[in-house]
């Protein structure tokens, strides 16, 4: 498979989810679906720049397991999820219920994950297939958690817990995924937990509307 075909494959999940939202979730305006995907693509740039700056801090030169975990929580968890979350504030959260906004947020996370996969592909990352399946899903779920936080803030009920979960789950995922031994498979468990927590938080917030 040539490089162009491989890049196209990386974007298949993004195209598929975008079409699903446009065709199946008619309540969400097409322009907002497309904006969600665009925001995810644009977020890659500030994330990469900020990560390069933070990586220069001497703290991250340590190689102990504790230092690696802190590195993952800050570089991958805090930085990536904070910037993803900030970009979601551009979306009109008040126009939709928490579930519709969750779909938009997850699409944004998926877009970022697909774009990152292309970057890794071009740079010669070996396990691109595994990354497309795992890291992209993790970005999607964690962006959903960040989206729930954004929706709650814009609707004056601020729920910080979903955003905290996004940071922790993303950081722990990268921590386990960085191992070359079988312990790296714990990262799959983190992805499952992220989606479970995403649904749980959305149910919790939506149940408050019913009350």
ZIWO-V893237 format. One record per helix or strand of 2 or more residues. SS is the DSSP state (h for helix, s for strand). FROM is the first residue (numbers start at 0). TO is the last residue. If there is no record, write none. Layout:
ss = (SS & SS)
from = (FROM & FROM)
to = (TO & TO)
//
This chain:
ss = (h & h & h & h & h & h & h & h & h & h)
from = (2 & 11 & 29 & 57 & 64 & 92 & 97 & 127 & 160 & 181)
to = (9 & 23 & 53 & 60 & 87 & 94 & 121 & 153 & 176 & 209)
//
